[in-house]
């Protein structure tokens, strides 16, 4: 079998609590998962489950209390700032909110030039890459001279995707990248991410609270509940025939257009929640 591109091994993340004698708050409990090259792992859970903390730990933005994070066979659990700058060529991120993740005072061309300049890429080559990036995400060439507030939410997220692709990374951490978009725009952005993966071979750690979204884009799925993985496996099984009651509740929480079916799903979800509480 092919070695994982990203391997999270028994990861523990704790944050210090306020107060001298209060114990640390443990967010993640011995979490293990892996992302294969050219594949997508969907990481799904409700708000507060710890899924974003995993993404932040991979990016070096959350402390690793115990366990290990390995990328391309290398332990990056406690990488220095200098090492993180080098890693940024291979690991990038798309944040949730396209309205706050882009600097409103910078033109799109400047936003896309930032990561290229940070890696020492010259102005002429950078401008050539920016033109290719805009075309790659379906934005017009003149977008480089416009400010983010001149674009819709979906277009802004395309700019964020272009920025993440600027250095041709091996892995992109996608932290709820479509949750702030309407359903039609969500589908278009997801299709764009799939197309980019087919063309470039980039791998995704795709974080979401929505099983339907995860089903659409993922090869494998890990379900996180209160900082622990409670179910994992192929996306086709986990998102359509879940075994764990928590995953079943997530599936039943997905909205459907038929009001009668929606009422039935809500009743089933409440019954599952009551059983879990017993």
LINWO-V223840 format. One record per backbone hydrogen bond with DSSP energy under -1.0 kcal/mol. NH is the residue of the N-H (numbers start at 1). CO is the residue of the C=O. Records with the same first field share a line. If there is no record, write none. Layout:
# LINWO-V223840
NH: CO / CO
This chain:
# LINWO-V223840
5: 35
6: 35
7: 70
8: 33
9: 68
11: 31
12: 66
15: 25
25: 15
27: 13
28: 13
29: 227
31: 11
33: 8
35: 6
39: 36
41: 204
42: 220
43: 206
44: 222
45: 208
49: 46
54: 50
55: 51
56: 52
57: 53
58: 54
59: 55
61: 56
65: 12
66: 12
68: 9
70: 7
71: 74
72: 5
74: 71
76: 69
79: 76
84: 80
85: 81
86: 82
87: 83
88: 84
89: 86
90: 87
91: 87
92: 171
94: 173
100: 97
101: 97
106: 103
108: 146
109: 144
111: 107
112: 108
113: 109
114: 110
117: 113
118: 114
120: 117
121: 116
126: 122
127: 123
128: 124
129: 125
130: 126
131: 127
132: 128
133: 129
134: 130
135: 131
136: 132
137: 133
138: 135
139: 134
143: 140
144: 141
145: 142
146: 143
150: 147
151: 148
156: 152
157: 153
158: 154
159: 155
160: 156
161: 157
162: 158
163: 159
164: 160
165: 161
168: 165
170: 90
171: 90
172: 203
173: 92
174: 205
175: 94
176: 174 / 207
181: 178
186: 182
187: 183
188: 184
189: 185
190: 186
191: 187
192: 188
193: 189
194: 190
195: 191
196: 192
197: 193
198: 194
199: 195
200: 196
201: 197
203: 170
204: 39
205: 172
206: 41
207: 174
208: 43
214: 210
215: 211
216: 212
217: 213
218: 214
219: 40
220: 40
221: 233
222: 42
223: 231
224: 44
225: 228
227: 49
228: 225
230: 223
233: 221
235: 219
238: 234
239: 235
241: 237
248: 244
249: 245
250: 246
251: 247
252: 248
253: 249
254: 251
262: 258
263: 259
264: 260
265: 261
266: 262
267: 263
268: 264
269: 265
270: 266
271: 267
272: 268
273: 269
274: 270
275: 271
276: 272
277: 273
